[in-house]
Amino acid sequence: MKKLLFLFSFSLVFMISCEKENALHQSTLTDADFQTNPSRTISNLIDEVHPSILQSKWWNELSFQEQEFLALELAGQPQQVTNQDLQKMKQENVRSGRNTLRAITFSPGYPDPNPEGDVTLTSQTEVDDFGSMGYEHILGFLRINDLESPEKICDLSPLSDLKSVGSYCFVISITCAENLDGLHNLRTVGLIGPFGGFAVGGANLIDISALNNLKTITGSINVSSNSILESINGFSKINKIGPGQTSATIQSSYVLNITNNPRLEDMNGLSKITKVGGMLQIRLNDELRDIDDLSRLKKVGYWTGRDLSFRKARIISNPNLRNFDGLSKLKSIGGSLEIYDNVLLQDVNGLSGLSSIGENVEVIDNVNLNMCCGLYQVLSSGVPGTVDISGNGTDCNVADILADGPCS
């Protein structure tokens, strides 16, 4: 275990095994994936991170997946954040957190004490040892990852005393645990920062309902690369993905990201979400047939602290998705709408209420998409950016949509 070299590691963590990490690396956004899409890719965003961060030791010891999601936090800021800035911000936020919450006893960090109170657990022995200390609060981040450890993590129950994590909480690349039951007392994540968010990724996870007591996540929710997870049955108390009361200087991307979950059939734990401040991404979920669990969602990309590239809805490469009925309450998207390569998608009637968009409309290569009247209102209201509706089924092009009128 390295001491502070993983400081600020912030990941979407798509790794299940070394082989799967490489395969998934190929599935991340690249220019070749969507040659017709003029939007910036994640790889481009990494290039926009300040050179002092790209050259730092801690950055270069992160996985590619950790780097690409961290880029979502660091790129697109009004002013580029340097490595020195990042270190200073976290120290100030930690100091502020300590001053505000003096009565609370925080973990001093693990496996080695550190000024930020960051906790990294890579084996069952470390989970057991840290849990035996009975800490209820972590000032910095909590990172649980056993991918490179010879001793796997199968049981999180020793962590049942935990109630809050000040920065992000990532349970990522765990290869043995079937549930997250030891995290059932967590109430808040990301109130100190400078980053926030919760990420879940595990080869054997079948149940994440332990996260149903979380009331506040200041940052993003990422459910990615869960090989056998069939239901997102956690996060049921979360009603928005956006900013909260935080001392963080760097604001999170506020992403709701559901990616590369090959057996996922439903997202019922997300059924109370009404707003996503930044990006909504639903991508590479082979068995997902509908998005009815997002039936309360009204706004995507409402947070103006980001440029339009971070304020979009992306629904891409879900081969069994049939319709968008679950988005019937969606009224506005701050940036672009991107719908690509959903081969069984038949209609987008669920988008009939969408009347406001901030940038582009791109509906491309959904070969069975024949009913596109759901796009009439947003097209007729005027699109500030480009419109590309092509490679779909019959009657799904701009001219036919405007000629046929709204859904009857």
N, C-alpha and C positions, 0 to 999 in steps of 0.2 A: 504494500500500500504506500503510495506516495503521499507526502504530507499536504502541501498546498498547491501541488502542480495541477490539481483539478479544480482550482478556484474558478468559480463562475461557470463550470461546465454546465451547459444548458442545452438539452437535447430533445429531439423528437424520438430518438432512440428506436430505430427500426430494426435492431439486430436481434436475431434469434440464435444463430450459429454463425461461425465465420463464413461458411458457404452462403447462408441466407443473407448475411450482411452484404456480401459482394453482389448477390443477385438483386437485392433491393436497391443497392447503389445504382444499378442499371435502370431501376424503375423510377428513380427520382427525376424531377423535372430537368429536362435537357432541351437544347434547341431542336434536336432531332425529333423529340416527342411530338411537338406541335409546331411544325414548320410554318404553318399559316398564322400562328398566334404571335402578334407583335409584342405581347407583354413580356416584361422582364422575367427571367427564370431564376430559380433559387441559386443556381451556379453563378449567374450574373451578379446576384446580390452579394455573394461572398466577395467578389471583386470590389464591391463598394465599401466594405468594411475598412476602417482606417489601417494603413500599412503597419503602424506600431502594434496593433492587435494581431494582424496576420503574421508578424514576425516574432511575436512573443512565445515564450516557452509553453505557457499553459494552453494557448490556442493550438499549437502544433502537436500537442499530445491528446487532443480531442479526436474522436472518430469523425468521419466525413458527415455522418448524420447529425452529430452534435454541432458541428460547424455550420451546417446549412440552416438549422433552426435558429441558432444564435444569430445568424445573419439577418433573420427576420426581425430581431430585436434591435440590431445595431445599425443596419442600413436604413436609409430613408429618414434619418433624423434631420431636423433643421440644420444642425451642424454636426459634422463627423465627431464621433467620440473616440478619443485616443485611449491607449492602454492605461496611461497615467490617470486620465479622467475616470476611467472605469474603476480602478483601484480606490481612488479618492471618494467617489460616489458611494461605493459600498461601505467604506469605513464610516462615512458621515451618517449613512442610514442606520448602520448598526449602532453607532453611538446614540443616535436619536431614539432608536428602539429601546435601548437600555434605559435611557432617561425617562421615557414615557411609561415603561412597564417595570419599574424598579421592584415592585412587590413580587414579581413573577420570577421563579427560578428557572433559568434557561440552561440547557446543555452547553457545556463549554466547547463542544465540538468533539468529533470522533472520526477515526480511531485515535487521532492526536488532537489535543486541545489547540484551538486556533482562535485568533481575535474575532473572526466573523461567526464563529459557532457553527460552521458547516459540518454536516454529518454524512459520511460515505460508508455504506455497508456492502461488502462484497462476498460474504460467506455466512452460513448459518451460525457459526461461532460468534461472528461479530454482531449479528442480529440478537442472539441470546445475551451476549455480554452487555451490549448497549441497553437492551430492554430491562436487564436486571437492575440498572441504575434508577429506573423509575421516573425519568424526566418527562414532564408534561409539555414542555415547550422547546422548540429549536429556533434559535435566533436567525441562523442562515438557511442554507438549503438542506434538504434530505434527498439523498441519491442512493437508490438501491439497485444494484446491478451485479449479477454473478457470472456474466458471460465469460470472462477470462479467468475465473476462479476455479480451482480444482474441487472446492467444496461448495455445492449448490445450496441455494436458499429455498427451502420447501415450506417453511412455517413462519408467518409474520406475527403470530399471536403474542410474542414477547413485547411487541411495540404498543400494546393496548393502552398504555398510560398516555400516549401522545394526544394532545389536544390542538396544537397549532404548529405550523412551520412558517417561519418568517419570510423566506424567499420561496423558491420553487420546490416542488415535491415530485420527483420522478421515480417511478417504480418501473424500471426499464430492463429489457433483455434478461429478465429472470427466466430460468429454464426449467424450474421444477415446481414452484408454487402453483396451486390450482385456484386459490382465492386470495383476497386481500384482507382477511378477517381481522388481523391485528391492527388495522388502521380504522376501525369502526368508531373510534372516539374522536377522530380528527374533525375539527369544526371550521378552521380557517387556514388558508394557504396564501402566502404572498403579501401580507400586510406591511412588511418592512422592506422587502425588495433588495436590490434594485430591479430584480426580475420576479415574476410570479408565474403561476401556471402549474398544471398537473398533467403528467404524462403517464400512460399505462401501456406496457408492451411485454407480453410474456408467451413463451411457447406452449405452456400448459394451462394458462388461465382459462377457467370456464365460468367464473363468477366474480364480479366486481361490486356486488351489492353492498359491501362494507363501506363504500364511499357515500352512501346515502345520507349520512349525518353531516356531510360538509355543507356549510351554509354560505361561505364566501370563498371565492377563488379570484384573487386579483391578478388576472392574466388569462392564459389560454387553457383549453382542454384539448388534449391530444390522445386519441385512442388509436394506436398504430401498431401494425405487425403482431397481432394476436392470432396465432395460427388456428386455434380451435374455439375461440370465443364466439358464441352465437347470439349473445344479447348484451347491449350496453345497459345493464340493469343497475347502474350507479349514477350519482350526481343528481338525484331526483329533487333536491332542495335548491338547486341552482337555477335561477330564472333569467340570468343574463351573463354574457361573456363580455366583460368590459371593465372599466376602471372602478376602483373603490377607494376607500380611505387608506391611502398608503403614503409613506414618506419617500417612496422610490423616485429618483430623479429620471431614470430611463423608464418610460412607460412601455408596457408589454404590447405585443402585436394584437392581443385579444382575438385569437384565432380559435375557431371550433373546427378541429381537424379529425376526420374519421377516414383513415387511410390504410389500405393493405390488410384488411381483416377478412380472409378468404371464406370464412364460414358465418360471418355476421348476417343475421336475418332481421334483427330489429334494434331500435335505439330508444327503447321505452324510458330509459333513465333521463333522457333529454327532453321529455315531453312538456316541461314547464318553461323552457327557454323561449323568451319573447324577443330578445335582441342579441345580436352579435356585433361587437364594436368594430372588428376588423374583418378578417376573411372567414368565410364558410367554405370548407373544402370537404367533399365527399368523393372519395376516389379509390378505385381498385378494391372494391368490396364485392366479391364474386357472387354471393348468394343474396345480396340485398335486393328485394323485390319492390319495396316502396319506401317512402320517407314520411309516412303518416305520423311518425312520432314527433315531427317538427311542426305540428299543426298549429301551434301558438306563435310561431315565429313571425314577427312583423317587420323587423328592420335588420339589414346586414350592412356593415360598413358605415355606421352612423358616427363613429368617432373621428373627428376632424384633425386629430393630432398626428395622423399618418397621411401620406400622399395616396393617390387613388390606387396605386399598385397593391396596396395592402388592404383595400376596402372592397373586396369583390366576393362573388359567389361562384364557386367552381364545382361542377358536378361532372366527373370525368371517369370513363372506363369502368362503369359498373355494369357488367354484361347481362344481369338479370333484372335491372331496374325497368319497370313498365310505364310508370307515370309520375307526375309531380303533384298529385292531389294533396299531399301533405303540406304544400306551400301555399295553400289557398288564401292565407292571411298575410302573406308577404306583400308589403306596399312599396318598399324602397330598398335600393342597393346603392351605396355610396360610390362604388366604382363600377367595375364591369360584371357582366353576366357571361359565364363561359360554360357551355354545355358541349362536351366532346365525346364521341365514340362510346355511347351507351347503346349497344347494338340491338337490344330488344325494346328500347323506349318507343312507345307508340303515340303518346300525346303529351303536351305540356299545358293542358287546359288549366292545371292548378296555378299557373302564373297569371291568370286573367286579372287578378287584382294588382299586379305590379304596374305602377304608374310613374315611378321616378327612378331614374338611373343616372349615375354620375359620369360614366365613360362609355365603354363599348358594349355591344351585344354580339356574341359569337356563338353560333349554334352550328356545329360542324360534324359531319360524318356520323350522324345517328341514323343508320341506314333504314330503319323501320319507322322512323318518325314521320307520320303522315298528317297528323292533326296539330297544327301550330297556331290555331286561333288564339291560344292563351298569350301569344306575344303581340296581339293586335294593339292593345292599349298602350304598351310601352313604346311600340314603334310609332304609333300615330301621335303620341305625346311629344315625340322628338327625342333623338338620341344624340348627346353632345359629342360622342366620339364616332368610331367607325361601326358599321354593321356588316357582319359576314354571316349569312345563313346559307349554307351550301353543303352538298354531299349527303343530304338527308333524303327521306322518302318523297313521294309525290306531294305536291301542293305545299311543301314546306320551304318556301323561299320568300323573299321580301315582297315581290310583286303580288303573289297569290295571297299572302297573309293580309295585305292592305286591301286587296280587292274583295276578299271574302268577308271581311269585317269581324266583329267580336264573336265569341262563342255564344251560341243560342241556348 
